C-alpha cells in the first residue's frame, strides 16, 4: 500500500493502460475525501498522542466480479485513490502481479524517489492478511455495493424513516433504489445501512459468515453480536419461527434509548383490518395487515411495551416498502 500511496498518478495510469487484456471494474465505494487523525509516539515507544488531522481519499473497487481492491491515499486526488484501489485488486491476481510490481518498482528506481527501500521478494507473490485487510469480512467472495452516496442516500432514507416513526402504520418507501444480498429486502438493507455504524452492535437470524451479514458489516462497520440483548439493531428475516421478544433489550427507565430496534421482514404488507393501531401520531383509526406475523407476537409486544418509557421500537419491511411501529403504538388484533 505504501508503494501505491506514494506513486505518481501518471505512473499508475501508464502501467494500467499497458495491461493486456483490459480489466473492467465497478465501484464499491466511490472515491471520497475526508480527514483522519494522525497519532505519534515519543521516541517511537511512548504513549500514543494525536499530532493533528490529515486529508485522505479512500476508494474500493471490484474486478472480475469477485476480487476487491481498497486504497486510502494522502491528499484529495480521486484518480489516485481509484487507481491505487484498482492496483490493490489486480495485484492479487497472479497473471498481473509480477508485471505490475516490476513496472512500478522500475519506475520508482528511475525517478530515485527518496526513502524507498528495496522491495522484498515475497511481494512478487500474491498475499492477503485477513487479520488487517479491509476485505477480511468478505473472504474474497463477491461483494455487492452499498449506497450510491453514503451522505445523500442515507439522508433520504432517514427522512422517510422519521416520517414513518411520526405517523405509525404509514406504509412508505425508502426513496432510493438499492440492490441487496438475497435474504435482505431492499428496504431493510437501506434502513440498516443508514442507521448502523461502528458503535451499534447488531444481531441477525442469519449465519455469521453469510453474504448478508458480511455485506452489512463491511458497509457499516457495525460489529456483529451473538447476544440479541446486546444489539442496538436486530434483523429478523424469517418469521416462520416464533420471535422471542424477551431476548431483546427494552432499555431502562433512565436510558430507554438503549433498547434494541427490530427490523422485521414480513411476508406481505398492506392496509387492512387485521391489526388496529392507536396512539401518538395516529389521528384516526388505522388498520394494517402484516403477513407472516403470528398472533402471539402481538400479545407479547403489548406486554413488553407496557412499562413506559421502556419498550422495543419496530420497523416492518416487505421488499421496497416499510412501516414503523414505535413502542408508543398500541395494537389490537381484529
N, C-alpha and C positions, 0 to 999 in steps of 0.2 A: 504493500500500500504506500510506503514511503516513496518508492520508485515512481508510482503513478501520480502521487500528490505533488511531487517536485518536478515532474517532467513538464516540458513546454507543450502548450496546447497544439501548436503546429506539428510538433514531432509525433504526438499521439495520433493526430489526424492523418498524417502521411503514412504512418505504419498501418493504420486501419484501412486506408484507401488501397493499400497494396495486397490486402488479403484476397486469397482465392480459395474457395468461392466466397462471394459476398455473404454476409450474415445479416439476417433481419432480426430486429429486436422490438420489444414493447416495453413501455414504462410501467413499473410497479409503483414507483414514487418518482414523480416528475422532479426535475432539479428545483430545489428551493433553498433560499439563503436565510440564515439565522445566526444566532450568537451562541457560543459555548463559553463556559467558564474555564479558564486555564489555571491549573494548580502547579505549584512547585514545592521543593523541599530544600531546606537549608543544608548546604553541603551534600545534597543528594540523599541524605539519610534521616533528616529530621521529620517532624510532623508536617503533613501537607498543609499548605496555606494557599489562598486564592491570590493569583497575580493580577488578573483582570479578564476582560471578555475579549473574544476573538471572533471575527467574522468567518463563517464557514458555509460551504454549499454542499448539500448531500443529494444523492440520486440513487435509484435502484432500477435495474433493468432485468429483463428475462430474454434469453436467446434459446432457440431450438425448443421452445415451449416447455422447458423444464429446468434450465440452468440459470441461476440468479447471480447477478453481479452487483456489488454495493460499493459506493465510494463516498468519502467525505473529504473535501479538499479545502485548503485555506483560500479565503477571498470570496468573491461573488460571481465568478465566471461559470455560467451554467454549462457551456460547452465543455469546459474542463471536467466538471463533475460527471457529465454524461459519458464522455469518452473514457474516463477513469473507471466508471462502473461497467462499461462495455468490455474493457480490457480485463477487469476483475472476473467477469464471466468467461471470457474467451481463454484466459489463462488456465482455466480448469479443464479445458478440452485438449487432450494430448496432441491433436492434429495442428493446433495453433500455438501451443505453449512455447516450444523451443524457438520457433521463428520470431515470435513477438519479443521474447526475452532477449534474444540475440540482437534484434534490431534496436531495442530500447537501450540496452547496455552499451552497444557500439556508439550510438548517438551521444550518450552521456559522456563517454570517454573522449570522443572527438571534441566536444564542447568544453571539456576539462572543468566540469562542474565541481566546485569545491565541496569538501565534506562527504564525498561519495566514496565508500569503501568497496572493494571487490565483492561481488555478489556470490554467495556460497553456491556450490554445485547443486545442493538439494533444491534450489529454486528452479532448476531445469526440469523437475518432475512435478506433476500436479499434486497439491496438498490442500487440506482443508481442516482447520481446527474447529471442531464442533463445540468446543467449550467457550470460545471467544468470538466466533464469526457470527455476524448478523443473520446468516442463513441457517443457524443451528436448529431452529424450530421447524424448518421445512424439510430437513434431511434430504435436500436436493430433489424433492418432488416438485411437481408443477404447483405454482402458487398464483392464485388469481389476484388481480389488482384490487385495491380498495376504492376509496372515494376519489373521484376525479380531482377535486380540490378539497383538501382537508379543511381549509378555512371556510370557503363559501358553502360547500355542501353540508358541512356539519352545522353551520348557522341556519341553513334552510330546514334541515331535519329538526333541529332544536326548537325552532319557532313553531313547527307543526306539532311537536310534542307538547309544548307549553299550552297551545290552544286545546289539544286533546285532554290534557290534565285539567284545564279550567272548565271544560264542558264534558264531563264524563259521559261515556256512551256514544259520543260522536265518532263516526267512522271516518277516518281520514287517510290520505296518502302521505308519503314522506316528502314529496316534492322533488325527488331526484330519481334517476334510474341507476340501478346497481345490480351487478352480477355477483352472486354468492355461491359458495360451495353447495353441493346438492342438498344437504339436510338443513340448510338455513334459508328461511324465506327472505326475499329482498328487504321487506320492511323490518324484519328482526335484525338483519345484518346492518342496515342503515342506522337503526337506533343504537345498537351496541357499539358500532364504530364511532358514533357521535358521543356517547356517554362515557365510555370506558377509557382509562389511561393507566399509567404505571402505578397509580395509587389506589386503584379499585380492583381488588381481587374478584374473580368471577368463578362461578361453578356452572357446569353444563352436564346434562344427562347423556353425554357423548363420550366416546373413548378419548382418553387424554392425548393419544397420538393420532387422532383422526384429522383429516384435512381441515375440517370445520374449526376445530379448536386451534390448530396451528395457524390458520388464517386470522382468527380473532386475536391471538396472541401477537402475531407479527405486526398487524396493522395498528394495534392499540398499545402494545407494551404491557398490557394488563397481566398480572400473574394469575395462574390457574390454581385454585384451591380445591382440595378433595373434601373439605368440610363445608357443607352448604351454609352452616350458621355463620361462617367467617366471610361469606361472599357479600360484596356490595351489590352485585348483579348476578342473576341466575337465569340461564336459558333452558327452557323445557321444550323439547321438540316432539316428544312422544306422550300424548295424553291418553293413550290406551291403558296405561297403568295409573293407579291411584297416585295423586300428587299429595305428599305428606307435608302440609304447610308448617307443622311444628318443627320441621328440620331447619327452617329459615329464621333469620334474626328479625324480631319485630321492633327492635330498638328498645330504648329505656325512656322513662319519664323525663329525665334530664337530657337525653340525647336521642330523640326519636328519629333524627336524620341518619342514624347509624343502621337503620333497618335495611334488609335486603329488598331490592326491587326485582320483581319477577317479570321476565319476558316469556310469554307462553304462546306457543304456536297452536292455534285452534285448527280444526279440520274444515271449518267454514265460519263465515261471519256475515250477519245481516241484521237489519232491524226487524223486530217481531215481538211476539208476546211471551216467549219462553221465560225471559228474565226481566222483571220490572225493576227499574232503577229510580232511586230518590236520593236527595242530599244536596249539598252545596254545588252550584253550577248546573243544576238540573231544574229549570223553571217550570217545566210541565212534565207529565208522566212520559217516560221514555222506556221503550222495550228493546230488547236485544236478544239475538239468537247466536250462541257460540257453540257450534257443533263439536262434539267430542269431549266436552267437559261434563263430568257426571254430577248428579245431584248432591252427593256427599261433599264434594269440593266446595259448593256454595254454602252449605251449612257450616263447614269448618271455617271458611273465610269469615262468616258472620261472627263466629266465636272469637277468632284471633284478633279481630279489629274492634272488639267492644271496649277495650281498655284504652281509650283515647288519652294521650296523643300517640300511643304506640300502635303498631299495625304494619301491614305489608301493602305497599303500592304495587299494582299490577298493570302490565300492558299486554293486551291480547293482539296477536297478529295473525293474518292469513294472507299469504302471497304478498302483494304490494300494498296492503291496507292494514290499519291498526286502529285500536281504540283503547283508551285508558280508563282504568277503574282505581282511583286512589283510595286510600284506606277510609276516607270520609264518606264514600258512596255506599249506601245500603242497597242490598239486593233481595228480591223476593221471587221465589220460583212460582210460576203460574201452574 
